[in-house]
Amino acid sequence: MATAPIRLSERSFSASARPAWLWLAGRSAMLVALYYAVALWGLVFTPDAHGIPLVWPATGVGLAFVYLYGWSLLPALGIAAGLVTWRFTGTMMPLPEAIGTVGATLAGIALGARALHHFGFSPRFERLRDVGLLLLVGGLAASGLAATVGAWGIAVGTETLRFSDTWWLCWMADLMGLMLITPVLMTWLGAPMVRPAEHTYTKGAMLIGALGLVSLVVYSGQLSAPLAMPLSYAVFPLIMLAALRCPVQVTTTLMLAAGTIALSGTGWGLGPFADMGLGKSLLSLNAQLGLLVLTGLVLSALRGEREAAEARARQHLEELARAGRLSTLGELSAGLAHELNQPLCVLTSYAQASKRLLERGQLDALRDALIQLDAGAHRAAETVRQMRAFAAGQSPERVAIAPTDLLKPVLDLLQPEFRRCKVELDRSIPPRLPRVRVAPVQVEQVLMNLLRNALEALEGRSGARIQLWVDRTGRELAITVRDNGPGIPPGRLASLFDPFATWKEGGMGLGLSISRSLVESHGGQLTAANVPEGGAEFRFTLPMEDARART
């Protein structure tokens, strides 16, 4: 499916009142200057008498600009290509052939940019398909057409070169230049840079320094070829580390820096590749640099796909958690009405009492009644707030909280359910346990699921009892829920926490899966087992805020 073109349109500058012609002039000047500069740099690497460069980055510059900013830059591209053609050939190429060369360059770049838009290429390089699209479209459309025209012009002007041999050299030069320069321009100009963590800046600076040091040592001419050749591959782990740890802009910049130093050094007769002769040395170096660029882009794409998959998984988990909360909320609607009815009745009673006391002039008694009235209003508001957060799927920030304060809201909310089901609750919560840093709403949901599962297992049984206790195990706080019901079917234990795995009629099979995910997100574990004397036991742990705190 085609995607909307990624370009900086005139509307992007309306806020600063920049006219469209100023935007176009600025981008056009940047394109002409950069195209001409890299073309001159590419002309340094021309080992044969026929003027065939072994590296030609100009096509990559044109492809990046036209893809990012649209067809309005084609005239500027034509000017840049005309200047380079004139500088490259002088008066040796007739005017019709020069115009044809420029036209073919424009056509190849325009076709490549159109194809990238059509196939949904992303300059962020977050997918493997983006790497493949750049190489395929750039190699076939932009570089392929430019190489065809260039090879044809050279073959027509000479009798010693065959078109096939010439085309191959021209295509390799275009493709290598495109692989080095286009990813840098695409990522810096077309992909918003995600603000990295502070330590990322340190890593990026260290990688840049290490790569520069290695490249300068290898291509300084001070090392012998047998030593410099294997050392030249030291840039690979640096590029791999950047691809896995830094923004993609850092990776593409490092690749360009490594290629620039290596090609320049080899062109000046320095480094391990120079002893082969300029033609063979640059071809060999191009092969190494091609693998280097491919490694960096592929690893960046794999990292992007992994992060995207993790984001989708988190979103899916949040949706499942919300579905589970809404399901539980529906079942608890009767309990919510009961819990709200109690404070509302208290409010009504104390309001009426306050009115009577005021009429009688009993101000001391009125003060106590108003205090109780205020407390009842706060209890009702807190009940509503907790249930709204529970249903909305909010992710509150983690706070340090005592275990007693963490468990009390859930026990208060479920108290009517215990009375209705005639289930006795035995609780053991020591008062001086260390605090835990958690998102209270999420831990409350875990405890809510476990207690409700126990209540459902005990429904209709005589002598039903649930035990809830909290204890300290090493550096963790453990919360255990045990019932004396029928227990868990042995065949279900292995898949108990799998999503949609349930044996209860009408169950969704999400509660335990969501509970385990929430506990693990806090750094704890949720386990289940059958009790030998009958019943089931669920136990989950939470890391303590201060592991050295004393009970």
C-alpha positions as CSV (number, residue, x, y, z in Angstrom):
1,M,0.0,0.0,0.0
2,A,1.3,3.4,-0.9
3,T,1.9,5.8,2.0
4,A,1.8,9.6,2.1
5,P,5.0,11.2,0.9
6,I,7.3,12.4,3.7
7,R,8.2,15.9,2.7
8,L,8.4,19.3,4.2
9,S,5.7,21.2,2.4
10,E,5.2,24.9,2.3
11,R,2.5,24.6,5.0
12,S,5.2,23.4,7.5
13,F,6.6,26.9,7.4
14,S,3.4,28.9,7.6
15,A,3.8,29.5,11.3
16,S,7.0,31.4,10.7
17,A,5.5,33.2,7.6
18,R,8.2,31.9,5.3
19,P,7.1,32.2,1.6
20,A,7.2,29.1,-0.5
21,W,9.8,30.5,-2.9
22,L,12.2,31.0,0.1
23,W,11.7,27.4,1.2
24,L,12.3,26.1,-2.3
25,A,15.3,28.3,-2.9
26,G,16.9,27.2,0.3
27,R,16.4,23.5,-0.4
28,S,17.5,23.9,-4.0
29,A,20.7,25.6,-3.0
30,M,21.4,22.9,-0.5
31,L,20.8,20.2,-3.1
32,V,23.0,21.8,-5.7
33,A,25.9,22.5,-3.3
34,L,25.8,19.0,-1.8
35,Y,25.4,17.2,-5.1
36,Y,28.3,19.1,-6.6
37,A,30.5,18.6,-3.6
38,V,30.1,14.9,-3.4
39,A,30.5,14.6,-7.1
40,L,33.9,16.3,-6.9
41,W,34.8,14.0,-4.0
42,G,33.8,11.0,-6.2
43,L,35.9,12.2,-9.1
44,V,39.0,11.7,-6.9
45,F,38.6,8.0,-7.2
46,T,38.9,7.7,-11.0
47,P,41.6,5.1,-11.6
48,D,41.4,4.7,-15.4
49,A,41.9,7.0,-18.3
50,H,38.3,6.9,-19.4
51,G,37.1,8.7,-16.3
52,I,35.0,6.0,-14.7
53,P,34.8,6.7,-10.9
54,L,34.6,3.8,-8.5
55,V,32.5,5.7,-6.0
56,W,29.7,8.1,-7.1
57,P,27.6,9.5,-4.2
58,A,25.8,12.2,-6.2
59,T,22.9,9.9,-7.3
60,G,22.2,9.1,-3.7
61,V,22.0,12.8,-2.8
62,G,19.5,13.4,-5.5
63,L,17.4,10.4,-4.5
64,A,17.2,11.5,-0.9
65,F,16.2,15.1,-1.6
66,V,13.6,14.3,-4.3
67,Y,12.1,11.6,-2.0
68,L,11.9,13.8,1.0
69,Y,11.0,17.2,-0.5
70,G,9.1,16.3,-3.7
71,W,9.2,17.0,-7.5
72,S,9.7,20.7,-7.0
73,L,13.5,20.1,-6.5
74,L,13.9,18.4,-10.0
75,P,14.9,21.7,-11.7
76,A,17.6,22.2,-9.1
77,L,18.7,18.6,-9.5
78,G,18.9,19.2,-13.3
79,I,21.2,22.3,-12.7
80,A,23.4,20.2,-10.3
81,A,23.6,17.3,-12.8
82,G,24.4,19.7,-15.6
83,L,27.2,21.4,-13.7
84,V,28.7,18.0,-12.8
85,T,28.4,16.8,-16.4
86,W,30.1,19.9,-17.7
87,R,32.8,19.6,-15.0
88,F,33.2,15.9,-15.7
89,T,33.4,15.9,-19.5
90,G,34.2,19.5,-20.4
91,T,33.9,19.9,-24.1
92,M,34.4,16.2,-24.9
93,M,30.7,15.3,-24.9
94,P,28.4,16.9,-27.5
95,L,25.5,19.0,-26.2
96,P,22.7,16.5,-27.2
97,E,24.5,13.7,-25.4
98,A,25.1,15.9,-22.3
99,I,21.4,16.8,-22.2
100,G,20.5,13.1,-22.6
101,T,22.8,12.2,-19.7
102,V,21.2,14.9,-17.4
103,G,17.7,13.8,-18.5
104,A,18.4,10.2,-17.8
105,T,19.8,11.1,-14.3
106,L,16.7,13.0,-13.5
107,A,14.5,10.2,-14.8
108,G,16.3,7.6,-12.8
109,I,16.1,9.6,-9.5
110,A,12.5,10.6,-10.1
111,L,11.5,7.0,-10.8
112,G,13.4,5.8,-7.7
113,A,11.7,8.4,-5.4
114,R,8.3,7.5,-6.9
115,A,8.9,3.8,-6.3
116,L,10.0,4.4,-2.7
117,H,6.8,6.3,-2.0
118,H,4.6,3.7,-3.8
119,F,6.0,0.8,-1.8
120,G,5.8,2.5,1.6
121,F,9.5,3.0,2.3
122,S,10.2,4.6,5.7
123,P,13.4,6.7,6.2
124,R,13.5,5.5,9.8
125,F,14.8,2.1,8.7
126,E,12.7,0.4,11.3
127,R,11.9,-2.6,9.1
128,L,14.0,-5.0,7.0
129,R,11.8,-4.2,4.0
130,D,13.0,-0.6,4.1
131,V,16.6,-1.7,3.7
132,G,15.6,-4.0,0.9
133,L,13.6,-1.3,-0.8
134,L,16.4,1.2,-0.7
135,L,18.9,-1.3,-2.2
136,L,16.4,-2.7,-4.8
137,V,14.8,0.6,-5.9
138,G,18.0,2.6,-5.6
139,G,20.1,-0.1,-7.4
140,L,17.6,-0.8,-10.2
141,A,15.9,2.6,-10.8
142,A,18.2,5.4,-9.8
143,S,21.6,3.8,-10.0
144,G,20.6,1.4,-12.8
145,L,19.4,4.1,-15.2
146,A,22.2,6.5,-14.4
147,A,24.8,3.7,-15.0
148,T,23.1,2.8,-18.3
149,V,23.4,6.3,-19.7
150,G,26.9,6.8,-18.4
151,A,28.1,3.5,-19.7
152,W,26.5,4.2,-23.1
153,G,28.1,7.6,-23.4
154,I,31.6,6.3,-22.5
155,A,31.3,3.2,-24.8
156,V,30.2,5.4,-27.7
157,G,33.1,7.8,-27.2
158,T,35.7,5.0,-27.1
159,E,36.3,1.9,-29.1
160,T,38.3,0.0,-26.5
161,L,35.6,-0.4,-23.8
162,R,32.5,-2.7,-24.1
163,F,29.2,-1.4,-22.9
164,S,28.7,-4.4,-20.5
165,D,32.0,-3.9,-18.7
166,T,31.5,-0.2,-18.5
167,W,28.0,-0.5,-17.2
168,W,29.1,-2.8,-14.4
169,L,31.7,-0.3,-13.2
170,C,29.3,2.6,-13.4
171,W,26.6,0.7,-11.6
172,M,28.9,-0.4,-8.8
173,A,30.1,3.3,-8.3
174,D,26.5,4.6,-8.2
175,L,25.3,1.9,-5.8
176,M,28.2,2.2,-3.4
177,G,27.8,6.0,-3.2
178,L,24.1,5.6,-2.7
179,M,24.6,3.1,0.2
180,L,27.0,5.5,2.0
181,I,25.2,8.9,1.5
182,T,21.5,8.2,1.2
183,P,20.9,6.6,4.6
184,V,22.5,9.5,6.4
185,L,20.4,12.1,4.5
186,M,17.2,10.0,4.9
187,T,17.6,9.5,8.6
188,W,18.7,13.0,9.5
189,L,16.3,15.0,7.3
190,G,13.4,12.6,7.0
191,A,13.1,10.8,10.4
192,P,12.5,12.6,13.7
193,M,15.2,11.8,16.1
194,V,14.0,10.2,19.3
195,R,15.5,11.9,22.3
196,P,17.9,9.4,23.7
197,A,18.7,8.8,27.3
198,E,21.6,10.8,28.7
199,H,24.0,7.8,28.8
200,T,23.4,7.4,25.0
201,Y,25.3,10.6,24.3
202,T,28.3,9.2,26.1
203,K,28.0,6.0,24.2
204,G,27.7,7.9,20.9
205,A,30.8,10.0,21.6
206,M,32.8,7.0,22.6
207,L,31.8,5.2,19.4
208,I,32.7,8.1,17.3
209,G,36.0,8.5,19.0
210,A,36.8,4.8,18.7
211,L,35.8,4.6,15.1
212,G,37.8,7.7,14.2
213,L,40.9,6.4,16.0
214,V,40.7,2.9,14.4
215,S,40.2,4.3,10.9
216,L,43.0,6.9,11.2
217,V,45.4,4.2,12.4
218,V,44.5,1.8,9.7
219,Y,44.7,4.3,6.9
220,S,47.6,6.4,8.2
221,G,50.1,4.3,6.2
222,Q,52.2,3.6,9.3
223,L,51.1,-0.1,9.6
224,S,52.1,-2.9,7.4
225,A,49.4,-4.4,5.2
226,P,49.3,-7.8,7.0
227,L,48.5,-5.9,10.2
228,A,46.3,-3.2,8.8
229,M,44.1,-5.5,6.8
230,P,42.6,-7.5,9.8
231,L,42.5,-4.3,11.9
232,S,40.3,-2.6,9.2
233,Y,37.5,-5.0,10.3
234,A,37.5,-3.5,13.8
235,V,34.9,-1.0,12.6
236,F,32.3,-3.8,12.3
237,P,31.7,-4.3,16.0
238,L,31.6,-0.5,16.5
239,I,28.9,-0.2,13.8
240,M,27.0,-3.2,15.3
241,L,27.0,-1.7,18.8
242,A,25.8,1.7,17.5
243,A,23.0,-0.1,15.6
244,L,21.8,-1.9,18.7
245,R,22.3,0.9,21.3
246,C,22.0,4.3,19.5
247,P,19.5,6.1,17.3
248,V,19.7,5.2,13.7
249,Q,21.1,8.7,12.8
250,V,24.2,7.8,14.8
251,T,24.6,4.5,13.0
252,T,24.3,6.0,9.5
253,T,26.7,8.8,10.4
254,L,29.3,6.4,11.7
255,M,29.0,4.3,8.5
256,L,29.5,7.4,6.3
257,A,32.5,8.5,8.4
258,A,34.1,5.1,8.2
259,G,33.6,5.0,4.4
260,T,34.9,8.5,3.9
261,I,38.1,7.9,5.8
262,A,38.6,4.5,4.1
263,L,38.0,5.7,0.6
264,S,40.0,8.9,1.0
265,G,42.9,7.1,2.5
266,T,42.9,4.4,-0.2
267,G,42.6,7.0,-2.9
268,W,45.7,8.7,-1.6
269,G,47.6,5.4,-1.6
270,L,47.4,4.7,2.2
271,G,46.1,1.7,4.1
272,P,46.0,-2.0,3.5
273,F,44.1,-1.9,0.2
274,A,46.4,0.6,-1.6
275,D,49.1,-2.1,-2.5
276,M,46.7,-3.8,-4.9
277,G,46.6,-0.8,-7.3
278,L,43.9,1.8,-7.3
279,G,41.4,-0.1,-9.4
280,K,41.5,-3.4,-7.5
281,S,42.0,-1.7,-4.1
282,L,38.9,0.5,-4.4
283,L,36.8,-2.4,-5.7
284,S,37.9,-4.6,-2.7
285,L,37.3,-1.7,-0.3
286,N,33.8,-1.1,-1.8
287,A,33.0,-4.8,-1.1
288,Q,34.0,-4.4,2.6
289,L,32.1,-1.1,2.9
290,G,29.0,-2.6,1.3
291,L,29.0,-5.3,3.9
292,L,29.6,-2.8,6.6
293,V,26.6,-0.6,5.5
294,L,24.4,-3.6,5.1
295,T,25.3,-4.9,8.6
296,G,24.5,-1.6,10.2
297,L,21.2,-1.1,8.4
298,V,20.0,-4.7,8.9
299,L,20.8,-4.5,12.6
300,S,19.0,-1.2,13.0
301,A,16.0,-2.6,11.2
302,L,16.0,-5.7,13.3
303,R,16.1,-3.5,16.4
304,G,13.2,-1.4,15.1
305,E,11.1,-4.5,14.4
306,R,11.9,-5.9,17.9
307,E,10.9,-2.6,19.6
308,A,7.8,-2.4,17.5
309,A,6.8,-5.9,18.4
310,E,7.4,-5.2,22.1
311,A,5.2,-2.0,21.8
312,R,2.4,-4.0,20.1
313,A,2.7,-6.7,22.8
314,R,2.5,-4.1,25.6
315,Q,-0.5,-2.5,23.9
316,H,-2.2,-5.8,23.5
317,L,-1.5,-6.6,27.2
318,E,-3.0,-3.3,28.2
319,E,-6.1,-4.0,26.1
320,L,-6.5,-7.4,27.7
321,A,-6.0,-5.9,31.1
322,R,-8.7,-3.4,30.3
323,A,-11.1,-6.1,29.1
324,G,-10.5,-8.0,32.3
325,R,-11.1,-5.0,34.4
326,L,-14.3,-4.2,32.7
327,S,-15.5,-7.7,33.1
328,T,-14.6,-7.7,36.7
329,L,-16.2,-4.3,37.1
330,G,-19.5,-5.6,35.8
331,E,-19.5,-8.4,38.3
332,L,-18.7,-6.0,41.1
333,S,-21.4,-3.5,40.2
334,A,-23.7,-4.8,43.0
335,G,-20.9,-4.6,45.5
336,L,-20.1,-1.1,44.3
337,A,-23.7,0.0,44.8
338,H,-23.6,-1.5,48.3
339,E,-20.3,0.2,49.2
340,L,-21.6,3.6,47.9
341,N,-24.9,3.1,49.6
342,Q,-23.3,2.8,53.0
343,P,-21.4,6.2,53.0
344,L,-24.4,7.9,51.4
345,C,-26.6,6.6,54.2
346,V,-24.0,7.9,56.7
347,L,-23.9,11.3,54.9
348,T,-27.7,11.5,55.0
349,S,-27.9,10.5,58.7
350,Y,-25.2,13.0,59.8
351,A,-26.6,15.8,57.7
352,Q,-30.0,15.3,59.4
353,A,-28.4,15.1,62.8
354,S,-26.4,18.3,62.1
355,K,-29.5,20.1,61.2
356,R,-31.2,19.0,64.5
357,L,-28.1,19.9,66.6
358,L,-27.9,23.3,65.0
359,E,-31.5,24.0,65.8
360,R,-30.9,23.0,69.4
361,G,-27.7,25.0,69.6
362,Q,-25.6,22.0,70.6
363,L,-22.4,23.3,68.9
364,D,-19.9,20.8,70.4
365,A,-22.0,17.8,69.3
366,L,-22.5,19.5,65.9
367,R,-18.7,19.7,65.4
368,D,-18.3,16.0,65.9
369,A,-21.2,15.3,63.5
370,L,-19.6,17.5,60.8
371,I,-16.3,15.7,61.2
372,Q,-18.1,12.4,60.6
373,L,-19.9,13.9,57.7
374,D,-16.6,15.0,56.1
375,A,-15.0,11.6,56.6
376,G,-18.0,9.9,55.0
377,A,-17.8,12.1,51.9
378,H,-14.1,11.4,51.5
379,R,-14.8,7.6,51.7
380,A,-17.4,7.8,49.0
381,A,-15.2,9.9,46.7
382,E,-12.3,7.5,47.2
383,T,-14.5,4.5,46.3
384,V,-15.6,6.2,43.1
385,R,-12.0,7.3,42.2
386,Q,-10.6,3.8,42.6
387,M,-13.3,2.2,40.6
388,R,-12.9,4.7,37.7
389,A,-9.2,4.2,37.6
390,F,-9.8,0.4,37.7
391,A,-12.1,0.6,34.7
392,A,-10.1,3.2,32.7
393,G,-7.0,1.1,32.5
394,Q,-4.8,3.9,33.8
395,S,-1.1,3.2,34.5
396,P,-0.5,5.3,37.7
397,E,3.0,6.0,38.8
398,R,4.6,3.8,41.4
399,V,4.6,4.9,45.0
400,A,6.0,3.6,48.2
401,I,3.2,2.1,50.3
402,A,2.8,0.0,53.3
403,P,1.3,-3.5,52.7
404,T,-1.6,-2.8,55.1
405,D,-2.5,0.3,53.1
406,L,-2.2,-1.6,49.9
407,L,-4.5,-4.5,50.9
408,K,-7.2,-2.5,52.8
409,P,-9.0,-1.0,49.8
410,V,-9.5,-4.4,48.2
411,L,-10.6,-6.1,51.4
412,D,-13.1,-3.3,52.0
413,L,-14.4,-3.5,48.5
414,L,-14.9,-7.3,48.6
415,Q,-16.3,-7.4,52.2
416,P,-19.9,-7.6,50.9
417,E,-19.0,-10.5,48.6
418,F,-17.6,-12.4,51.6
419,R,-20.8,-11.8,53.5
420,R,-23.0,-12.8,50.6
421,C,-21.0,-16.0,49.9
422,K,-20.8,-16.8,53.7
423,V,-17.0,-17.2,53.4
424,E,-14.8,-16.6,56.4
425,L,-11.6,-14.6,55.8
426,D,-8.6,-15.2,58.0
427,R,-6.0,-12.5,57.5
428,S,-2.5,-12.2,58.9
429,I,-0.8,-8.9,58.0
430,P,2.0,-7.9,60.4
431,P,1.9,-4.1,61.1
432,R,5.6,-3.3,60.7
433,L,6.4,-4.8,57.3
434,P,8.7,-2.7,54.9
435,R,7.1,-0.6,52.2
436,V,6.9,-1.7,48.6
437,R,7.1,0.6,45.6
438,V,4.3,-0.4,43.3
439,A,1.4,0.9,41.2
440,P,-1.3,0.4,43.8
441,V,-4.2,0.0,41.2
442,Q,-2.4,-2.8,39.4
443,V,-1.5,-4.8,42.6
444,E,-5.0,-4.3,43.8
445,Q,-6.2,-5.8,40.6
446,V,-4.0,-8.9,41.1
447,L,-5.3,-9.4,44.7
448,M,-8.9,-8.7,43.5
449,N,-8.6,-11.5,40.8
450,L,-7.1,-14.0,43.3
451,L,-9.7,-13.4,46.0
452,R,-12.6,-13.5,43.5
453,N,-11.3,-16.7,42.1
454,A,-11.2,-18.2,45.6
455,L,-14.7,-16.9,46.3
456,E,-16.0,-18.5,43.1
457,A,-14.3,-21.8,44.0
458,L,-16.0,-21.8,47.4
459,E,-19.5,-20.7,46.4
460,G,-22.1,-23.0,47.9
461,R,-19.7,-24.9,50.1
462,S,-20.1,-25.2,53.9
463,G,-17.3,-24.2,56.1
464,A,-15.7,-22.1,53.3
465,R,-12.6,-20.2,54.4
466,I,-10.0,-18.1,52.7
467,Q,-6.6,-17.4,54.3
468,L,-4.7,-14.2,53.4
469,W,-1.3,-13.6,54.9
470,V,1.7,-11.4,54.2
471,D,5.3,-12.3,55.1
472,R,8.8,-11.4,54.2
473,T,11.1,-13.7,52.2
474,G,14.6,-12.4,51.9
475,R,14.4,-9.1,49.9
476,E,10.8,-9.7,48.8
477,L,7.4,-9.4,50.3
478,A,5.1,-12.4,49.7
479,I,1.3,-12.2,49.6
480,T,-0.5,-15.6,49.8
481,V,-4.2,-16.4,49.1
482,R,-5.3,-19.9,50.1
483,D,-8.8,-21.5,50.1
484,N,-10.2,-24.8,51.2
485,G,-12.1,-25.4,48.0
486,P,-11.8,-28.3,45.4
487,G,-8.3,-27.1,44.2
488,I,-7.0,-26.8,40.6
489,P,-7.4,-29.8,38.2
490,P,-4.0,-31.3,37.9
491,G,-4.2,-31.2,34.1
492,R,-4.7,-27.5,34.2
493,L,-1.7,-26.5,36.3
494,A,0.7,-26.3,33.4
495,S,-1.4,-23.9,31.3
496,L,-3.1,-22.1,34.2
497,F,-1.5,-18.7,33.3
498,D,-1.9,-19.0,29.6
499,P,-4.3,-16.4,28.0
500,F,-7.8,-17.7,27.4
501,A,-7.1,-20.9,29.3
502,T,-10.1,-21.5,31.6
503,W,-12.3,-24.4,32.7
504,K,-15.0,-22.2,34.4
505,E,-18.2,-21.8,32.5
506,G,-18.5,-18.2,31.2
507,G,-14.8,-17.4,32.1
508,M,-12.6,-15.4,29.8
509,G,-9.3,-17.0,30.9
510,L,-7.7,-13.6,31.2
511,G,-7.6,-12.9,34.9
512,L,-4.6,-15.0,35.9
513,S,-2.6,-14.2,32.7
514,I,-3.0,-10.5,33.3
515,S,-2.2,-10.9,37.0
516,R,1.0,-12.7,36.2
517,S,2.0,-10.0,33.7
518,L,1.3,-7.2,36.2
519,V,3.3,-9.0,39.0
520,E,6.3,-9.6,36.7
521,S,6.2,-6.0,35.6
522,H,6.9,-5.1,39.2
523,G,9.8,-7.6,39.3
524,G,7.9,-10.3,41.2
525,Q,6.6,-13.8,40.5
526,L,3.1,-15.3,40.7
527,T,2.8,-19.0,41.4
528,A,0.0,-21.5,42.0
529,A,-0.2,-24.9,43.7
530,N,-2.7,-27.3,45.2
531,V,-2.7,-27.7,49.0
532,P,-2.3,-31.3,50.2
533,E,-5.2,-31.0,52.6
534,G,-7.5,-29.6,49.9
535,G,-7.8,-26.3,48.2
536,A,-5.5,-24.0,46.1
537,E,-2.8,-21.6,47.0
538,F,-1.7,-18.5,45.0
539,R,1.4,-16.6,46.0
540,F,2.9,-13.5,44.5
541,T,6.0,-11.5,45.5
542,L,6.9,-7.9,45.4
543,P,10.4,-6.4,45.8
544,M,10.7,-4.3,49.0
545,E,11.6,-0.7,48.7
546,D,14.3,-1.1,51.4
547,A,15.6,-4.6,51.6
548,R,17.5,-3.8,54.8
549,A,14.3,-2.7,56.6
550,R,13.5,-4.7,59.7
551,T,10.2,-6.3,60.4
